[in-house]
Amino acid sequence: MGALVVIVLLRFILYKISIGIRALGEHTKVIDTLGINVYEVRFVCVVLSGVLAWQHSILLI
């Protein structure tokens, strides 16, 4: 059940929010001109993906 919530939430963030992570990956100059720190958002995304991978590895043990 929790995985389904995460999937729905990530799909919403990637496709429905106008300035989502997907826009950051495709058009970094546009995001930068809007005043959003590209490096900070990328850092948060990498840390978040590491945390999710860590949680998954805990479930496998």
C-alpha positions, -999 to 999 in steps of 0.1 A, spaced: 0 0 0 28 24 9 45 17 -25 14 27 -43 12 60 -25 49 67 -33 42 59 -70 12 82 -72 30 110 -54 61 108 -77 39 107 -108 21 138 -96 54 156 -89 70 146 -122 40 153 -145 15 176 -129 36 203 -112 47 229 -137 82 232 -122 89 195 -113 120 174 -112 114 164 -149 115 201 -160 148 205 -141 164 176 -160 152 188 -194 155 226 -192 181 236 -166 186 271 -180 149 279 -178 147 267 -142 178 288 -134 163 319 -148 132 314 -127 155 317 -96 155 281 -86 188 268 -75 195 239 -99 224 224 -79 204 223 -46 174 206 -62 197 180 -79 214 174 -45 181 169 -28 170 144 -55 202 124 -52 199 122 -14 163 112 -17 171 85 -42 198 72 -19 174 72 11 148 52 -10 175 27 -21 186 23 15 150 17 26 146 -9 -1 178 -27 9 165 -29 45 134 -46 32 155 -72 14 175 -82 45 
